[in-house]
Amino acid sequence: MTKDRLRERLGIATQQVVEFTRTQVWNPVPDRVQYRVFANQSYDKRPDGSILTDFPEDSLPGSGFRMFSDAESAVSFLWRDGRVPQWIDVQIEEATDAITTVDLVCCGRYTDNEEHMYYTPWGTGPFGVKGPSLPPGWCDRPQGRFDLYWFQNLPKDGD
């Protein structure tokens, strides 16, 4: 995959996730975006203990992530000489009045073959557009748009 093609696919996925999220939440979801990239989020251990992850050095402790202020910076991080993660889940979990944070949750296995990218049939290559996290019970009784930050009102452990 060329860097230009990855950039184009990220642009398509970003537009789709922003537009879809706007239909789900009542919070503002601005067009201006930044990217929060979670590398190596797939389980890539073989039964013999060897690891399939192509760039284990990209892993950060805990739920670590890298922030990129624009698509070009995110693309530069994700693109490795024509190879990109097999899948990258795209989701919005945070937005302010000024900027939307687009999460890119990435597989640790890289490929240059678009047929091996999970979301190629949908025209987004490695990018799979997901909706925001749904509030508990919402699927059982959909109630229209919801607060993007519904989870902040959940009781904390020990409450």
FENDACOR-V192014 format. One record per backbone hydrogen bond with DSSP energy under -0.5 kcal/mol. CO is the residue of the C=O (numbers start at 0). NH is the residue of the N-H. If there is no record, write none. Layout:
CO,NH  CO,NH
This chain:
1,5  2,6  3,7  4,8  5,9  6,10  7,11  8,12  9,13  10,14  11,15  12,16  13,17  14,18  15,19  16,20  17,21  18,22  19,22  19,23  20,23  20,24  23,145  31,99  33,101  34,36  34,67  35,37  35,103  36,38  36,65  37,105  41,43  43,51  45,48  49,45  54,57  55,58  60,63  65,36  67,34  69,73  70,74  71,75  72,76  73,77  74,78  79,82  82,79  83,110  85,117  86,106  87,127  88,104  89,129  90,92  90,102  93,100  95,29  98,95  99,33  99,101  100,92  100,93  100,102  101,35  102,90  102,104  103,37  103,105  104,88  105,40  106,39  107,53  107,54  108,85  110,83  111,113  112,115  113,116  116,119  118,121  118,123  119,122  123,126  124,118  125,87  126,128  127,89  134,137  136,139  136,140  143,142  145,25  146,149  148,151  149,152  150,153  155,158
